[in-house]
Amino acid sequence: STAIPPVCAAWTLMMTEELEKMSEERARLAEISSEFRVIIEEITGKECVSRSQIVPLMIGDAAKAVEMSQHLLEHEVIALAIRRPTVPPGGERIRFSLNAGLTGKDISKVADIIRSI
């Protein structure tokens, strides 16, 4: 096999060092993720099983998941439909991957779009 380019190793080392300095961003991301999970629970009436910044919205139908993902994209929200074979039948969902750069306004916008559907 061929070794990775030195630039990739240097980038990984640099990012590892930078991550150690990002405690405020990690705290903000945890806060945003918690807020968004509560919103998802309020909308669906079901407990959100995620405890990370990757928050699923369980749909349970592949076609509906794709349709919702497309609707979100039309409103400039990128959230992928996750379907078989990644998840079992009935486990179809929208996967929201949150980041520390999101604002309360961003979260409210996504919640409003979901509610409208």
Secondary structure, DSSP 4 states (H G I P E B T S, - for coil): --PPPHHHHHHHHHHHHHHTT-HHHHHHHHHHHHHHHHHHHHHHSS-----SSEEEEE---HHHHHHHHHHHHHTT---EEE-TTTS-TT--EEEEE--TT--HHHHHHHHHHHHH-
